[in-house]
Each structure stands twice: as C-alpha cells, then as structure tokens.
Amino acid sequence: MTEGFVTGLGLAAGFLTTAAFVPQVWKIYKTKSAKDVSLPAFLAFAVGVALWFAYGILKKEPPISIWNGITLALAIAIVVMKIRYK
C-alpha cells in the first residue's frame, strides 16, 4: 500500500468517527438538554481524545491530529452543554 492510500484511509476514518458526534452536539444544543449524557464518561472521553491529539502532533500524523482536534472541540462542547443545561 502506498503512503497516500494509508493517509487517505486515516483521513476517511477520522472524518466518519468525528462526524458521528455532530448530530449529538446539535441535538443537545437544540433541545437544551443533556440529561442522558454521562458527564464522567464524556470527561474521560475528552481527556483520551486530547491525548490522541497530542500523540498525533508529536508523531506528525495529520489524520490523527486533525480529526482528534476537531473531535476534542465537539467533546468539550458536549461537556460544557452538559454542565450548562443541568
């Protein structure tokens, strides 16, 4: 496999897993309710994604750093809305 194919695979995977959070963020924002979201779970998730983001930067792996950076922003948005809409 070529390096370009592998990078493309990583970019596609990152896009799909990141895009999966957009409807959740939108639903919480629209309904102003995050009662079914577990705060400890999303805090742990956000920390894990932050670590993956740092890993991607340190390893100079754009697919890992780009998509985990965006996912981190979405996870933080969910955590903030969970706290705000209690």
C-alpha positions as CSV (number, residue, x, y, z in Angstrom):
1,M,0.0,0.0,0.0
2,T,1.2,3.5,-0.8
3,E,1.7,6.1,1.9
4,G,-1.0,8.3,0.2
5,F,-3.5,5.4,0.5
6,V,-2.8,4.9,4.1
7,T,-3.1,8.6,4.9
8,G,-6.4,8.7,2.9
9,L,-7.6,5.8,4.9
10,G,-6.8,7.6,8.1
11,L,-8.4,10.8,7.0
12,A,-11.6,9.0,6.0
13,A,-11.8,7.1,9.2
14,G,-11.2,10.2,11.2
15,F,-13.9,12.1,9.3
16,L,-16.5,9.4,9.9
17,T,-15.8,9.0,13.6
18,T,-15.7,12.7,14.1
19,A,-18.9,13.4,12.1
20,A,-20.7,10.9,14.3
21,F,-20.6,13.5,17.1
22,V,-22.1,16.4,15.2
23,P,-25.7,15.2,15.5
24,Q,-25.3,14.7,19.2
25,V,-23.9,18.2,19.7
26,W,-26.7,19.6,17.5
27,K,-29.4,17.7,19.4
28,I,-28.1,18.9,22.8
29,Y,-27.8,22.5,21.6
30,K,-31.3,22.4,20.0
31,T,-33.1,20.8,22.9
32,K,-31.0,22.5,25.6
33,S,-31.0,19.1,27.4
34,A,-28.1,16.7,28.1
35,K,-29.8,14.7,30.8
36,D,-28.9,11.4,29.2
37,V,-25.3,12.2,28.7
38,S,-22.9,10.8,31.3
39,L,-20.6,13.6,32.4
40,P,-17.8,11.3,33.8
41,A,-17.9,9.3,30.5
42,F,-17.5,12.4,28.4
43,L,-14.8,13.9,30.6
44,A,-12.8,10.6,30.3
45,F,-13.5,10.6,26.5
46,A,-12.4,14.3,26.2
47,V,-9.1,13.5,28.1
48,G,-8.5,10.5,25.9
49,V,-9.1,12.5,22.7
50,A,-6.8,15.2,24.0
51,L,-4.1,12.6,24.4
52,W,-4.6,11.2,20.9
53,F,-4.5,14.8,19.6
54,A,-1.1,15.4,21.4
55,Y,0.1,12.0,20.1
56,G,-0.8,12.9,16.5
57,I,1.0,16.2,16.8
58,L,4.1,14.6,18.3
59,K,4.2,11.8,15.7
60,K,3.4,14.3,12.9
61,E,0.4,12.3,11.8
62,P,-2.1,14.7,10.3
63,P,-5.1,12.3,10.2
64,I,-4.7,11.7,14.0
65,S,-4.1,15.3,15.0
66,I,-6.6,16.9,12.7
67,W,-9.6,14.7,13.5
68,N,-8.8,14.3,17.2
69,G,-8.5,18.1,17.4
70,I,-12.0,18.5,15.9
71,T,-13.4,15.7,18.0
72,L,-11.9,17.3,21.1
73,A,-13.8,20.5,20.3
74,L,-17.0,18.6,19.9
75,A,-16.4,16.7,23.1
76,I,-15.7,19.9,25.0
77,A,-18.9,21.4,23.6
78,I,-20.9,18.4,24.9
79,V,-19.3,18.7,28.4
80,V,-19.9,22.4,28.5
81,M,-23.6,22.0,27.5
82,K,-24.0,19.1,29.9
83,I,-22.9,21.4,32.8
84,R,-24.8,24.4,31.4
85,Y,-28.1,22.7,30.8
86,K,-28.4,20.8,34.1
